[in-house]
Structures are given as C-alpha cells and as structure tokens.
Amino acid sequence: MRHIQESYLGNMNKEELCLEYVRNFNRKFCALYPKRAPLYLIARNEFGAEKFLPASVRPTLLPFKEVGDTLL
C-alpha cells in the first residue's frame, strides 16, 4: 500500500478559509454577471477533496523556444 499525504485527503484550516473566500467571491461574481460563464475556481482532486485551482496549477517554463510565448 502506498503512502498518501494528508494534504491530498483534506484541507487545513487556512485552505478551508481560502475556499470560503473563493465561494463567496464566486457567489458575488455570479450575482453581478449572470450572463457570463461560471468560474472554475474549485475542483475535487482524485481523493474527493475540494482544492482551490490556482493554488494547484503552476506555470511551467519549457526548454523549447518554438513552444514559448510568441507575444514578446
């Protein structure tokens, strides 16, 4: 059996507080902009724990120049 970190199975107090802020922001956003697509800010991980997405997704710098940002 493999070892699973506790942070994957649930949230710490600070993470729960962050999720509450994000849910509150999402409610206000939907009320102010009802015609816009809903924001995808919270997702469930493979263990069913809700996580704030921008804290989980990190940009990666690729070593390939042809794949890099062409807007510069």
N, C-alpha and C positions, 0 to 999 in steps of 0.2 A: 504494500500500500504506500502510495506516495504522500509526502508531507504537503499540506495545503496551508498557506499563510492565513492567519485570522483576518487580515485586512481584505481578503478575497471573499470571505463568508459574510461579512457585515460591515458596519461603519462605526468609526469612532465618534465621539461627541462632536468634534469640530466638523466632521464630514456631515453628520446629521444636521447641524446648524446651517452649513453651506447649502444642503439640499432644501432646507426650509426657505432660505433666501431665494433660491432658484425657483422653487414652486411659486412663491409669492410674486416674483418678477414675471413668471410665465402667466399667472392669472391676470396681472395688470396689463401685460402686453396683449393678451387675447381680448381683454375688455376695450382697450384703446384702438386696436387694429383687428376688428373681427373679420375682415376680408382677406387678411394675409394668411399664408400657410402657417400652421403651428410650428413653434420652435422645437427642435430636437435637442434638448439640453440634458436629459436624464435617460440613461439606458440601464438595463439589467445585464449584469455580467453572466458568465457561464454557470455561476452558483446561485443566481437569482437575487443577488444584492444590487440595489439601485446605486448607481455611481454618476457623479456629475461628469459629463463627457469631456469638456475642455481640460479637466484635470487628468484625464486618461490618455488623451491623444496628444502626441508630441510631434512637432515637425522634424523631419529628418533631412539632413543635407547629404545629397547623393554625390558620389565622386565623378559623375558623368556630366560634362559640360553641356552636352546636347539635350539633356533632360532638365537642366536647370531653368531658372527664371529668365524668360526671354524679354521681359518688360523693361529691363535696365538699359 
